[in-house]
Amino acid sequence: MNFYHSTHRHYPEIDRIVQHGAMLKAHVVNTTSQYNLPPNKVKAPRPGDT
């Protein structure tokens, strides 16, 4: 077992939130390109960004 696996804790609720955010971002990108809209210049903040 390597160092990462021996110290990593699994938080499924956080994984779901991160995955949901990624899916929303992908949806916005796909919708923007589908309707030939200009790229979205707004960057959604990530947790920990100040």
PDB file of N, H, CA, C and O in Angstrom:
ATOM      1  N   MET A   1       0.849  -1.177   0.000  1.00  0.00           N
ATOM      2  CA  MET A   1       0.000   0.000   0.000  1.00  0.00           C
ATOM      3  C   MET A   1       0.897   1.244   0.000  1.00  0.00           C
ATOM      4  O   MET A   1       1.837   1.347   0.789  1.00  0.00           O
ATOM      5  N   ASN A   2       0.592   2.172  -0.889  1.00  0.00           N
ATOM      6  H   ASN A   2      -0.171   2.089  -1.530  1.00  0.00           H
ATOM      7  CA  ASN A   2       1.438   3.362  -0.951  1.00  0.00           C
ATOM      8  C   ASN A   2       0.983   4.427   0.048  1.00  0.00           C
ATOM      9  O   ASN A   2      -0.036   4.265   0.719  1.00  0.00           O
ATOM     10  N   PHE A   3       1.736   5.498   0.135  1.00  0.00           N
ATOM     11  H   PHE A   3       2.563   5.629  -0.411  1.00  0.00           H
ATOM     12  CA  PHE A   3       1.477   6.556   1.115  1.00  0.00           C
ATOM     13  C   PHE A   3       0.098   7.177   0.927  1.00  0.00           C
ATOM     14  O   PHE A   3      -0.613   7.415   1.904  1.00  0.00           O
ATOM     15  N   TYR A   4      -0.288   7.444  -0.330  1.00  0.00           N
ATOM     16  H   TYR A   4       0.290   7.251  -1.123  1.00  0.00           H
ATOM     17  CA  TYR A   4      -1.571   8.087  -0.590  1.00  0.00           C
ATOM     18  C   TYR A   4      -2.720   7.255  -0.039  1.00  0.00           C
ATOM     19  O   TYR A   4      -3.601   7.779   0.642  1.00  0.00           O
ATOM     20  N   HIS A   5      -2.712   5.972  -0.330  1.00  0.00           N
ATOM     21  H   HIS A   5      -1.996   5.546  -0.883  1.00  0.00           H
ATOM     22  CA  HIS A   5      -3.811   5.112   0.109  1.00  0.00           C
ATOM     23  C   HIS A   5      -3.839   4.945   1.624  1.00  0.00           C
ATOM     24  O   HIS A   5      -4.914   4.777   2.199  1.00  0.00           O
ATOM     25  N   SER A   6      -2.709   4.985   2.269  1.00  0.00           N
ATOM     26  H   SER A   6      -1.835   5.121   1.802  1.00  0.00           H
ATOM     27  CA  SER A   6      -2.694   4.790   3.711  1.00  0.00           C
ATOM     28  C   SER A   6      -3.127   6.046   4.470  1.00  0.00           C
ATOM     29  O   SER A   6      -3.522   5.954   5.632  1.00  0.00           O
ATOM     30  N   THR A   7      -3.059   7.228   3.827  1.00  0.00           N
ATOM     31  H   THR A   7      -2.739   7.303   2.883  1.00  0.00           H
ATOM     32  CA  THR A   7      -3.427   8.468   4.522  1.00  0.00           C
ATOM     33  C   THR A   7      -4.696   9.108   3.971  1.00  0.00           C
ATOM     34  O   THR A   7      -5.222  10.040   4.579  1.00  0.00           O
ATOM     35  N   HIS A   8      -5.199   8.633   2.839  1.00  0.00           N
ATOM     36  H   HIS A   8      -4.772   7.876   2.345  1.00  0.00           H
ATOM     37  CA  HIS A   8      -6.352   9.249   2.183  1.00  0.00           C
ATOM     38  C   HIS A   8      -7.646   8.812   2.848  1.00  0.00           C
ATOM     39  O   HIS A   8      -7.886   7.622   3.054  1.00  0.00           O
ATOM     40  N   ARG A   9      -8.476   9.797   3.182  1.00  0.00           N
ATOM     41  H   ARG A   9      -8.280  10.763   3.015  1.00  0.00           H
ATOM     42  CA  ARG A   9      -9.810   9.506   3.695  1.00  0.00           C
ATOM     43  C   ARG A   9     -10.807   9.756   2.575  1.00  0.00           C
ATOM     44  O   ARG A   9     -10.651  10.689   1.787  1.00  0.00           O
ATOM     45  N   HIS A  10     -11.807   8.935   2.513  1.00  0.00           N
ATOM     46  H   HIS A  10     -11.933   8.178   3.153  1.00  0.00           H
ATOM     47  CA  HIS A  10     -12.793   9.048   1.441  1.00  0.00           C
ATOM     48  C   HIS A  10     -14.046   9.746   1.968  1.00  0.00           C
ATOM     49  O   HIS A  10     -14.637   9.309   2.956  1.00  0.00           O
ATOM     50  N   TYR A  11     -14.443  10.821   1.311  1.00  0.00           N
ATOM     51  H   TYR A  11     -13.963  11.176   0.509  1.00  0.00           H
ATOM     52  CA  TYR A  11     -15.633  11.573   1.685  1.00  0.00           C
ATOM     53  C   TYR A  11     -16.593  11.560   0.493  1.00  0.00           C
ATOM     54  O   TYR A  11     -16.506  12.431  -0.373  1.00  0.00           O
ATOM     55  N   PRO A  12     -17.506  10.587   0.435  1.00  0.00           N
ATOM     56  CA  PRO A  12     -18.374  10.477  -0.751  1.00  0.00           C
ATOM     57  C   PRO A  12     -19.252  11.699  -0.990  1.00  0.00           C
ATOM     58  O   PRO A  12     -19.556  12.014  -2.141  1.00  0.00           O
ATOM     59  N   GLU A  13     -19.669  12.402   0.073  1.00  0.00           N
ATOM     60  H   GLU A  13     -19.421  12.146   1.007  1.00  0.00           H
ATOM     61  CA  GLU A  13     -20.528  13.565  -0.143  1.00  0.00           C
ATOM     62  C   GLU A  13     -19.762  14.691  -0.840  1.00  0.00           C
ATOM     63  O   GLU A  13     -20.337  15.419  -1.648  1.00  0.00           O
ATOM     64  N   ILE A  14     -18.486  14.838  -0.537  1.00  0.00           N
ATOM     65  H   ILE A  14     -18.019  14.247   0.120  1.00  0.00           H
ATOM     66  CA  ILE A  14     -17.664  15.849  -1.212  1.00  0.00           C
ATOM     67  C   ILE A  14     -17.410  15.430  -2.655  1.00  0.00           C
ATOM     68  O   ILE A  14     -17.430  16.265  -3.559  1.00  0.00           O
ATOM     69  N   ASP A  15     -17.175  14.151  -2.869  1.00  0.00           N
ATOM     70  H   ASP A  15     -17.159  13.472  -2.134  1.00  0.00           H
ATOM     71  CA  ASP A  15     -16.978  13.658  -4.235  1.00  0.00           C
ATOM     72  C   ASP A  15     -18.199  13.943  -5.097  1.00  0.00           C
ATOM     73  O   ASP A  15     -18.062  14.312  -6.264  1.00  0.00           O
ATOM     74  N   ARG A  16     -19.394  13.775  -4.533  1.00  0.00           N
ATOM     75  H   ARG A  16     -19.505  13.475  -3.586  1.00  0.00           H
ATOM     76  CA  ARG A  16     -20.629  14.040  -5.284  1.00  0.00           C
ATOM     77  C   ARG A  16     -20.740  15.516  -5.642  1.00  0.00           C
ATOM     78  O   ARG A  16     -21.138  15.854  -6.756  1.00  0.00           O
ATOM     79  N   ILE A  17     -20.396  16.390  -4.719  1.00  0.00           N
ATOM     80  H   ILE A  17     -20.072  16.115  -3.813  1.00  0.00           H
ATOM     81  CA  ILE A  17     -20.476  17.830  -4.979  1.00  0.00           C
ATOM     82  C   ILE A  17     -19.497  18.224  -6.076  1.00  0.00           C
ATOM     83  O   ILE A  17     -19.840  18.990  -6.976  1.00  0.00           O
ATOM     84  N   VAL A  18     -18.288  17.705  -6.000  1.00  0.00           N
ATOM     85  H   VAL A  18     -18.009  17.083  -5.268  1.00  0.00           H
ATOM     86  CA  VAL A  18     -17.264  18.018  -7.013  1.00  0.00           C
ATOM     87  C   VAL A  18     -17.701  17.489  -8.372  1.00  0.00           C
ATOM     88  O   VAL A  18     -17.562  18.179  -9.382  1.00  0.00           O
ATOM     89  N   GLN A  19     -18.227  16.268  -8.402  1.00  0.00           N
ATOM     90  H   GLN A  19     -18.339  15.708  -7.581  1.00  0.00           H
ATOM     91  CA  GLN A  19     -18.672  15.681  -9.662  1.00  0.00           C
ATOM     92  C   GLN A  19     -19.842  16.482 -10.242  1.00  0.00           C
ATOM     93  O   GLN A  19     -19.904  16.701 -11.452  1.00  0.00           O
ATOM     94  N   HIS A  20     -20.759  16.913  -9.391  1.00  0.00           N
ATOM     95  H   HIS A  20     -20.709  16.734  -8.409  1.00  0.00           H
ATOM     96  CA  HIS A  20     -21.908  17.688  -9.851  1.00  0.00           C
ATOM     97  C   HIS A  20     -21.438  19.017 -10.466  1.00  0.00           C
ATOM     98  O   HIS A  20     -21.936  19.435 -11.511  1.00  0.00           O
ATOM     99  N   GLY A  21     -20.481  19.670  -9.808  1.00  0.00           N
ATOM    100  H   GLY A  21     -20.076  19.331  -8.959  1.00  0.00           H
ATOM    101  CA  GLY A  21     -19.939  20.915 -10.344  1.00  0.00           C
ATOM    102  C   GLY A  21     -19.290  20.711 -11.703  1.00  0.00           C
ATOM    103  O   GLY A  21     -19.449  21.537 -12.601  1.00  0.00           O
ATOM    104  N   ALA A  22     -18.563  19.620 -11.854  1.00  0.00           N
ATOM    105  H   ALA A  22     -18.434  18.949 -11.124  1.00  0.00           H
ATOM    106  CA  ALA A  22     -17.914  19.327 -13.133  1.00  0.00           C
ATOM    107  C   ALA A  22     -18.951  19.073 -14.225  1.00  0.00           C
ATOM    108  O   ALA A  22     -18.780  19.496 -15.368  1.00  0.00           O
ATOM    109  N   MET A  23     -20.025  18.381 -13.858  1.00  0.00           N
ATOM    110  H   MET A  23     -20.164  18.038 -12.929  1.00  0.00           H
ATOM    111  CA  MET A  23     -21.084  18.112 -14.830  1.00  0.00           C
ATOM    112  C   MET A  23     -21.787  19.402 -15.247  1.00  0.00           C
ATOM    113  O   MET A  23     -22.127  19.566 -16.419  1.00  0.00           O
ATOM    114  N   LEU A  24     -22.009  20.318 -14.306  1.00  0.00           N
ATOM    115  H   LEU A  24     -21.734  20.185 -13.354  1.00  0.00           H
ATOM    116  CA  LEU A  24     -22.631  21.594 -14.644  1.00  0.00           C
ATOM    117  C   LEU A  24     -21.749  22.418 -15.575  1.00  0.00           C
ATOM    118  O   LEU A  24     -22.237  23.022 -16.530  1.00  0.00           O
ATOM    119  N   LYS A  25     -20.446  22.440 -15.292  1.00  0.00           N
ATOM    120  H   LYS A  25     -20.049  21.950 -14.516  1.00  0.00           H
ATOM    121  CA  LYS A  25     -19.524  23.185 -16.156  1.00  0.00           C
ATOM    122  C   LYS A  25     -19.520  22.605 -17.569  1.00  0.00           C
ATOM    123  O   LYS A  25     -19.524  23.349 -18.550  1.00  0.00           O
ATOM    124  N   ALA A  26     -19.513  21.275 -17.668  1.00  0.00           N
ATOM    125  H   ALA A  26     -19.509  20.671 -16.871  1.00  0.00           H
ATOM    126  CA  ALA A  26     -19.536  20.630 -18.985  1.00  0.00           C
ATOM    127  C   ALA A  26     -20.831  20.959 -19.721  1.00  0.00           C
ATOM    128  O   ALA A  26     -20.819  21.175 -20.933  1.00  0.00           O
ATOM    129  N   HIS A  27     -21.941  20.997 -18.999  1.00  0.00           N
ATOM    130  H   HIS A  27     -21.951  20.821 -18.014  1.00  0.00           H
ATOM    131  CA  HIS A  27     -23.227  21.323 -19.620  1.00  0.00           C
ATOM    132  C   HIS A  27     -23.210  22.733 -20.197  1.00  0.00           C
ATOM    133  O   HIS A  27     -23.693  22.956 -21.307  1.00  0.00           O
ATOM    134  N   VAL A  28     -22.658  23.684 -19.452  1.00  0.00           N
ATOM    135  H   VAL A  28     -22.265  23.503 -18.551  1.00  0.00           H
ATOM    136  CA  VAL A  28     -22.598  25.067 -19.925  1.00  0.00           C
ATOM    137  C   VAL A  28     -21.726  25.159 -21.175  1.00  0.00           C
ATOM    138  O   VAL A  28     -22.089  25.833 -22.139  1.00  0.00           O
ATOM    139  N   VAL A  29     -20.597  24.494 -21.163  1.00  0.00           N
ATOM    140  H   VAL A  29     -20.301  23.946 -20.380  1.00  0.00           H
ATOM    141  CA  VAL A  29     -19.700  24.521 -22.325  1.00  0.00           C
ATOM    142  C   VAL A  29     -20.382  23.906 -23.537  1.00  0.00           C
ATOM    143  O   VAL A  29     -20.316  24.455 -24.637  1.00  0.00           O
ATOM    144  N   ASN A  30     -21.040  22.760 -23.335  1.00  0.00           N
ATOM    145  H   ASN A  30     -21.093  22.314 -22.441  1.00  0.00           H
ATOM    146  CA  ASN A  30     -21.711  22.099 -24.462  1.00  0.00           C
ATOM    147  C   ASN A  30     -22.863  22.938 -25.000  1.00  0.00           C
ATOM    148  O   ASN A  30     -23.048  23.018 -26.215  1.00  0.00           O
ATOM    149  N   THR A  31     -23.630  23.555 -24.130  1.00  0.00           N
ATOM    150  H   THR A  31     -23.480  23.490 -23.144  1.00  0.00           H
ATOM    151  CA  THR A  31     -24.753  24.389 -24.561  1.00  0.00           C
ATOM    152  C   THR A  31     -24.245  25.610 -25.322  1.00  0.00           C
ATOM    153  O   THR A  31     -24.810  25.998 -26.344  1.00  0.00           O
ATOM    154  N   THR A  32     -23.177  26.208 -24.813  1.00  0.00           N
ATOM    155  H   THR A  32     -22.718  25.893 -23.983  1.00  0.00           H
ATOM    156  CA  THR A  32     -22.595  27.383 -25.473  1.00  0.00           C
ATOM    157  C   THR A  32     -22.155  27.039 -26.895  1.00  0.00           C
ATOM    158  O   THR A  32     -22.434  27.784 -27.834  1.00  0.00           O
ATOM    159  N   SER A  33     -21.473  25.916 -27.048  1.00  0.00           N
ATOM    160  H   SER A  33     -21.246  25.310 -26.285  1.00  0.00           H
ATOM    161  CA  SER A  33     -20.985  25.558 -28.381  1.00  0.00           C
ATOM    162  C   SER A  33     -22.127  25.116 -29.290  1.00  0.00           C
ATOM    163  O   SER A  33     -22.067  25.333 -30.500  1.00  0.00           O
ATOM    164  N   GLN A  34     -23.161  24.501 -28.731  1.00  0.00           N
ATOM    165  H   GLN A  34     -23.210  24.324 -27.748  1.00  0.00           H
ATOM    166  CA  GLN A  34     -24.293  24.028 -29.530  1.00  0.00           C
ATOM    167  C   GLN A  34     -25.020  25.190 -30.199  1.00  0.00           C
ATOM    168  O   GLN A  34     -25.462  25.076 -31.343  1.00  0.00           O
ATOM    169  N   TYR A  35     -25.142  26.302 -29.486  1.00  0.00           N
ATOM    170  H   TYR A  35     -24.783  26.394 -28.558  1.00  0.00           H
ATOM    171  CA  TYR A  35     -25.881  27.446 -30.019  1.00  0.00           C
ATOM    172  C   TYR A  35     -24.961  28.528 -30.585  1.00  0.00           C
ATOM    173  O   TYR A  35     -25.398  29.656 -30.816  1.00  0.00           O
ATOM    174  N   ASN A  36     -23.695  28.189 -30.807  1.00  0.00           N
ATOM    175  H   ASN A  36     -23.340  27.273 -30.619  1.00  0.00           H
ATOM    176  CA  ASN A  36     -22.724  29.113 -31.394  1.00  0.00           C
ATOM    177  C   ASN A  36     -22.655  30.433 -30.633  1.00  0.00           C
ATOM    178  O   ASN A  36     -22.590  31.505 -31.235  1.00  0.00           O
ATOM    179  N   LEU A  37     -22.670  30.346 -29.310  1.00  0.00           N
ATOM    180  H   LEU A  37     -22.723  29.476 -28.820  1.00  0.00           H
ATOM    181  CA  LEU A  37     -22.565  31.531 -28.475  1.00  0.00           C
ATOM    182  C   LEU A  37     -21.100  31.818 -28.177  1.00  0.00           C
ATOM    183  O   LEU A  37     -20.269  30.912 -28.253  1.00  0.00           O
ATOM    184  N   PRO A  38     -20.768  33.061 -27.840  1.00  0.00           N
ATOM    185  CA  PRO A  38     -19.381  33.344 -27.472  1.00  0.00           C
ATOM    186  C   PRO A  38     -19.016  32.597 -26.188  1.00  0.00           C
ATOM    187  O   PRO A  38     -19.892  32.333 -25.365  1.00  0.00           O
ATOM    188  N   PRO A  39     -17.762  32.258 -26.007  1.00  0.00           N
ATOM    189  CA  PRO A  39     -17.357  31.529 -24.802  1.00  0.00           C
ATOM    190  C   PRO A  39     -17.672  32.315 -23.536  1.00  0.00           C
ATOM    191  O   PRO A  39     -17.612  33.545 -23.522  1.00  0.00           O
ATOM    192  N   ASN A  40     -18.003  31.602 -22.494  1.00  0.00           N
ATOM    193  H   ASN A  40     -18.052  30.603 -22.505  1.00  0.00           H
ATOM    194  CA  ASN A  40     -18.296  32.219 -21.207  1.00  0.00           C
ATOM    195  C   ASN A  40     -16.991  32.678 -20.572  1.00  0.00           C
ATOM    196  O   ASN A  40     -16.089  31.868 -20.356  1.00  0.00           O
ATOM    197  N   LYS A  41     -16.884  33.962 -20.274  1.00  0.00           N
ATOM    198  H   LYS A  41     -17.617  34.619 -20.451  1.00  0.00           H
ATOM    199  CA  LYS A  41     -15.645  34.489 -19.694  1.00  0.00           C
ATOM    200  C   LYS A  41     -15.658  34.485 -18.181  1.00  0.00           C
ATOM    201  O   LYS A  41     -14.654  34.816 -17.551  1.00  0.00           O
ATOM    202  N   VAL A  42     -16.786  34.113 -17.586  1.00  0.00           N
ATOM    203  H   VAL A  42     -17.601  33.843 -18.098  1.00  0.00           H
ATOM    204  CA  VAL A  42     -16.894  34.082 -16.134  1.00  0.00           C
ATOM    205  C   VAL A  42     -16.355  32.748 -15.633  1.00  0.00           C
ATOM    206  O   VAL A  42     -16.759  31.687 -16.109  1.00  0.00           O
ATOM    207  N   LYS A  43     -15.453  32.808 -14.682  1.00  0.00           N
ATOM    208  H   LYS A  43     -15.124  33.670 -14.295  1.00  0.00           H
ATOM    209  CA  LYS A  43     -14.916  31.591 -14.081  1.00  0.00           C
ATOM    210  C   LYS A  43     -15.557  31.407 -12.721  1.00  0.00           C
ATOM    211  O   LYS A  43     -15.487  32.291 -11.867  1.00  0.00           O
ATOM    212  N   ALA A  44     -16.179  30.265 -12.524  1.00  0.00           N
ATOM    213  H   ALA A  44     -16.237  29.547 -13.217  1.00  0.00           H
ATOM    214  CA  ALA A  44     -16.799  29.974 -11.237  1.00  0.00           C
ATOM    215  C   ALA A  44     -15.703  29.724 -10.207  1.00  0.00           C
ATOM    216  O   ALA A  44     -14.759  28.979 -10.473  1.00  0.00           O
ATOM    217  N   PRO A  45     -15.821  30.334  -9.046  1.00  0.00           N
ATOM    218  CA  PRO A  45     -14.798  30.104  -8.026  1.00  0.00           C
ATOM    219  C   PRO A  45     -14.845  28.681  -7.503  1.00  0.00           C
ATOM    220  O   PRO A  45     -15.912  28.076  -7.406  1.00  0.00           O
ATOM    221  N   ARG A  46     -13.687  28.158  -7.170  1.00  0.00           N
ATOM    222  H   ARG A  46     -12.819  28.649  -7.248  1.00  0.00           H
ATOM    223  CA  ARG A  46     -13.602  26.838  -6.574  1.00  0.00           C
ATOM    224  C   ARG A  46     -13.402  26.996  -5.087  1.00  0.00           C
ATOM    225  O   ARG A  46     -12.895  28.023  -4.635  1.00  0.00           O
ATOM    226  N   PRO A  47     -13.789  26.001  -4.321  1.00  0.00           N
ATOM    227  CA  PRO A  47     -13.558  26.087  -2.876  1.00  0.00           C
ATOM    228  C   PRO A  47     -12.078  26.327  -2.590  1.00  0.00           C
ATOM    229  O   PRO A  47     -11.211  25.675  -3.172  1.00  0.00           O
ATOM    230  N   GLY A  48     -11.806  27.243  -1.716  1.00  0.00           N
ATOM    231  H   GLY A  48     -12.510  27.773  -1.243  1.00  0.00           H
ATOM    232  CA  GLY A  48     -10.428  27.549  -1.372  1.00  0.00           C
ATOM    233  C   GLY A  48      -9.864  28.722  -2.148  1.00  0.00           C
ATOM    234  O   GLY A  48      -8.840  29.280  -1.753  1.00  0.00           O
ATOM    235  N   ASP A  49     -10.509  29.116  -3.255  1.00  0.00           N
ATOM    236  H   ASP A  49     -11.340  28.663  -3.577  1.00  0.00           H
ATOM    237  CA  ASP A  49     -10.035  30.279  -4.005  1.00  0.00           C
ATOM    238  C   ASP A  49     -10.418  31.543  -3.243  1.00  0.00           C
ATOM    239  O   ASP A  49     -11.518  31.641  -2.700  1.00  0.00           O
ATOM    240  N   THR A  50      -9.514  32.493  -3.209  1.00  0.00           N
ATOM    241  H   THR A  50      -8.620  32.413  -3.651  1.00  0.00           H
ATOM    242  CA  THR A  50      -9.817  33.746  -2.508  1.00  0.00           C
ATOM    243  C   THR A  50      -9.748  34.914  -3.450  1.00  0.00           C
ATOM    244  O   THR A  50      -9.974  36.053  -3.040  1.00  0.00           O
TER     245      THR A  50
END
